[in-house]
Amino acid sequence: MAARYRLERDRLIHQLRAEDPARWSYSAIAEALGCSRELVALVTRRSR
């Protein structure tokens, strides 16, 4: 179950960054999802 939530969170982070990276900064995504800015950065970098 936890793995499913992580996958959904990661998908959402990638989707928001692709939509509008200026609006959806790491900080904005972190605030919207209730996680840390560092986690958002890690997820974004991991996909490269």
Buried (B, 14 or more C-beta within 10 A) or exposed (E): EEEEEEEEBBEBBEEBBEEEEEEBBBEBBBEEBEBEBEBBBEBBEEEE
